[in-house]
């Protein structure tokens, strides 16, 4: 990220997690012989928002049976439905470190009469290790697009059936008839007015989908300060202003599409962005 500051943590510094958010940090660490051998991002959750693994039916059933489901304990990266390590261990302490973290979290739940402990979007190895330690496993489904060596988008279309290829071209033409231009911005190309527009999009989508958007306005400020080189913003511009947008985070090998929104409805524009 060049000379940009790296000490800021957008999710915490923006108060998107912390007091009043329903995500109360209770970070775990395991020590042995005076050294930290493992850590995990543990949160006490007052709701099930921002996890992208839904357990509302569990909560309802638990409370219908007379229990209190919240708070629960969640080992996760807030608002991030991407697989990654959730139990960080010092080399040579993979088994003992993870075991100590899980035992510690289970003990916290038991001693405080907390309904449950969850670890979400962990790696397959961590899931298997957790099962061996007595945790239940659950399976969900995600959809990923993989670039199978396509030279360009037309090459991708060429891999589809004629019907699908024709339909996609028709929808893309329909989307691009919204009366403006689609632009891609990253790094220093992203300006404050772009974030102001995207905040409106995020608010609209969040209010319709989740009731209350969980990222604060300051989150996008801190993300711009520290992560803008790892962000791709795609905007639909019409008459000099953004009417729709999509926010993506750039990984080493993957583009993570995260949020979308608009202030005007145009057919198929969501998919085109």
N, C-alpha and C positions, 0 to 999 in steps of 0.2 A: 504494500500500500504506500510505497514511497515514503515521503516525510510526514504523512498524516499521523496524528496521535493514535496510539493503540491501547491506551489505558482505559478508555471509556467502555462501559458495558451497557449498551443501549437498553436492554430489557430492565435492568435494575435501576440505572441512573434516571430513566424516564418514569419510574414508579409504575411501570406496567406489571411488575411483580413486587410484592412487599405488602406492608400494612394496608388493609382495605381493598386489596385486589383479589383476594381468595387464593393467592399463591404466597404462602408465608415460607420463606427460605428456612430450612433446617438442615443445612449441608452436613453430610456425614464425612468423617475421616477415621481411618484406622491406623493406630500407631503400634509399633513393635520395637522394643529396645530403644525407645526415645526417638525413633524415626517414623515419619508418615509413610505408610506403605500402600495406602489406597484411599480414594475419595469418591464421593458420588453426589450428584445434585438432587437432594431430597427436599420435597415441599410438603407442607401441611395444606391440604386443599379444602376450601369451603364450598366448592361446587365442582362440576365436571367440565367446565368450559376451557377451551384452548388446548385440549389434549389430542383431539382428532382420533381418539378411540372412545367410543361412546358406551357408557355404563349406566345410563339413566334408568334402564329397566332393572338393573341390579339394585340401584338406590331405592327405587320405588318398592320393589319386592322386600328389601331389607327393612324399610320403614313401615310397610304394611304389616310385617311380622312383629312389629314392636321395637325394632332396633333404631339406632341413630347412625346413619351412614356417613354423615359428615361431622367433623373433619375426617379425611382419609389421608394416607401418606402416598405420595407419588414421586417416583424416581424418574425424571424426565427432563428434557430440554423444553421449556415452555413454548407453546405455539409452533412447534417444529415437528411435522409428521415425516421426518427423514430418519432412516436407520443410522445408528452410530453407537459408539461405546457409551455406556451409562455407568460402568464401573471402571474407573481409571486406577490402574495398579502399577506399582513400581516393578520393573523387570525382575523376574525371579520370584515374585510374590503374587502371581496371577490367581492361583487357587486360594491361598490363605487370605489374600486381601479381599477378594470378592466374598468369600465365606464370612469374613469378619463384618463386612458392610451389611450383608443380608441379615446375619444374626443380630446385629445391632439394631437395624430397622425393625425387625420382627419384635425384638424386646421392647423398643419404644412403643410400638403399637399395643402390645400386650399390657405393659405397665400403665398405659394411659387410656385403656379401654377404647382404642381406635378400631373402627370396623375392619379396615383392610389396608394392605400395602400393594402398590402396583408399580411395575417397571415397564415403561412403554417405549417402543421403537428401539429396543436394544438389539445387539447383534445376535445372529443365530447361535454363536458359541455361548454367549451370555444366557440366552434363553434355555439352552440345553443344560448349562451348569446350574441355572436356577431350578430347573425341574429335578435335577439330581439332589438338590438341597431341600426338596419338598414343596416347592412352589407350583401352583397350577399354571398351565400354559393355555393361551388362547390364540386363535389364528384369525387374521383379518385379511383384507384384500386391497391392493393398490394397483393402479394402472400406470405403467411407464412406457414412454416411447423411446426406442433404441435406434440409433443411427446405424443401419446395417450397411455401412459403406456407401451411402447414397452420395453421388457427386453434387446433387442439387435437389431442390424440391420436386422438379419434374421427374427426376429419377425415382424419388419416393412414390410419386403418383403412378409411375409406370409399374410399380409392384402391386398395385391394387387392381381389383376387378374393374371392368369397363363401367359398370353401374356406379360403383363407389367413386371412381375417378371423375366421372361426369358430374355427379352430385356435389363433390367437393369443389370443383371448378365453378359450378353454378353458385354455390354458397359464398365462395370467396369474391366472386364478382358482385354479388348482392351486398356483401359487407363493405366493399370498397366504393360503393355508390352512396355512401353516407354524406358526401358533399365536402370532403376535406382530404387531408393527408395523414398517413400513419408514419410516425417518426420513432426512432430507437435512440435512447439516450443512456450514457453510462459515464461514470467518473465526473469530471468537471463540466461535462455537458449538462448535467442535471442542475438546475437553478432553483432558488427558493420558490419562484412562482409555480414550478412544476410540482414541488412538494405540497404547496397550498392546494393545487388542483387535486392531487392524488388524495390528500386528506379528506376532501369532500367525497371522492369516490369511495374511499374506505368507510366513511361514516354511513353512506347510503347502503352499501352492501352489508355492513355489519348490522345495521338496524333491522334490515329485512331478514337476514339469515340467523343472527344470534341474539337479537334483542338489544344487546349493549356491546358495542365494539370494545375489545379488551386492550388494544394498544393505545397509548396516549399520544397526543400530538408531539410531545417531546421525543418519543421513540424515533420518529422519522428524522428529527433534528440530529439526534446522536448517530443514527444510522448514516446520515449524510456525512457527518464529521469523520467517522471512522471506517465506513464500509463502502463508500460510493464507488470505488473501483471494482467492487464485487457485486454491484447492482446493475441490472438492466431494466430501465423503465421504458415501456412501449406506450405511446400516447396517440390518441386520435385527435388531430387538430382541425378545427373548423372555424373559419372567420377569425383566426388569430387566438383562439382559446381552446384549451383541452376539454373535450366533451366525454372522454372515456380513457381508461388507462389500465395497464397491467404491470405489476411489480414482480420482478424475478431476482433471485440471488444466484450468483455465478459460482459454482463449485469447481473442483479440479477437473471432473469429467462429466458433470451433470449440471443442467440448468434447472433450477427449482422455481417453478411458477407458484407464487404465494397468494397474491391478492389481486382482485379485479374490481372495477366499479365504473359507474358512469353517471352523468347528469342528464343525458338524453338517451332514449332507447332507439337503437338502429338494428335491424335484423342481422343476425350472424356476426356482428362486430365483436362480441365477446370472444368467439372462437378465432377470429382473424388476429386479434391482438395477442 
